[in-house]
Amino acid sequence: TSSHTRLGILNNPSSKIKEDNTGIARGILTAFLIQNNSNLKSFLSKLSKEETAKSLAAGTKIAKFIIPGMDGDTFEKKYNTLRLDIIKTHQMFCQEVLKLLPGQMAVMSNGR
């Protein structure tokens, strides 16, 4: 680990992109946009749990998973206004530039 390490996420979904199946992806993107590093790490750990995915799929609002220290109002506003176009752009980049199949995962590194 290092304070000089950067992390980014590209979404490469295997199914049709819709509001109801992108909750976690939109939550992650929103957190990357507005949270500081310590809140981001804690929030991503919470979102990456299987029970969180099941809960969101069952209709639980993302606000339930906001952690202490996060500005919940700012998060919710950004989350609710984040367009699906960004996920579609990620998908296109993954498949057209990186030549990944839909849903295929990869790790990219751009280090020294």
N, C-alpha and C positions, 0 to 999 in steps of 0.2 A: 504494500500500500504506500501511497505517496500523495502529498498535497498537490503534486504536479500532474496527477492522473485526471483525465477527463473521461466522462462517460456520456454516450449519446444512445438514443434508441431510434431504430427505424422499424416501422410496422410493415409486415408482409402477410396480411391475412389471407387465408385460404377460402373464405366465404365472402358473400356479397357484403359490402360495407353499409351498415345501417346504424341508426342511433342506438337501438336496443342491443346490439352485439359489439359495441365499441366502448363500453363504459370504462373498462380498465385502461385501454389505450388512450382514451381522452383524459382520464385522470392522471396518467403518467405524463403525457404531453403538457397538461396544465401545470403540474407540479414543477416540471423542468423550466417552464416559463416564468413562474412567479415565486418559487420558494428558495430559501437559502440552503446551503449544502447540508447542514445538520438536519433541518426539517425534511429536506428532500430524501435523504437516506432513510429516515424513520418511516416516512410516508410510503416510499417504494417498498420497504420491507413489509409493511402492513398490506399494501395492495397485492403483493405477489403471493399471498397465501391462498390456498385453494378454497378455504371457507369464505374468503372475501369474494372471490369470483362467483361462487355459488349464490352467495347472498345478493350480489348485484344482479345476477341473472334472474333471481326470484323477485326482483323489484325494489330492493332496498336502495334508498337514495345515497349517492356518493358522500353527502354531508355527514353521514353516520361514521365515516372512516377518517374524518379530519382529526389530526393529532393536536395535542396542546402545543401552542406556539405558532400554529399556522393561522393566518388571517382567513377565517372561514368564509366571510362575505366576499372577499376578493377572489378566493379560490372558486367558489360556486358561480360567481358572475362570469369568470373566464371559462370555466368548465361548460357552462350552459350556452356560451356564445362561440365556442370553438367549433368551427365548421368541419364537416367530414372530408372536405377537399384536401386537407393536409394529410390525412391518412391515405387517401387515394394517391396523392403525390408520392408518399413514401412507398406505397405498393408498386407504383409505376417505376420508381427508381430501382427498387430491389429486383424487379423482374426484367426491366429493359437494360439497365446499366450493369448491375451485379450478376445478372443471368440466373437468379434464384427462381425456383418453382414456387407457385403460390403456397404459402405456409411454411416454406423451407427456412430454417434458421441458419445463421452464420455469425461468426465473430470477425470483425474487421479491426485492424490495428494500424495506426499511423504514428509510429514512435520513432525515436531517434536511435 
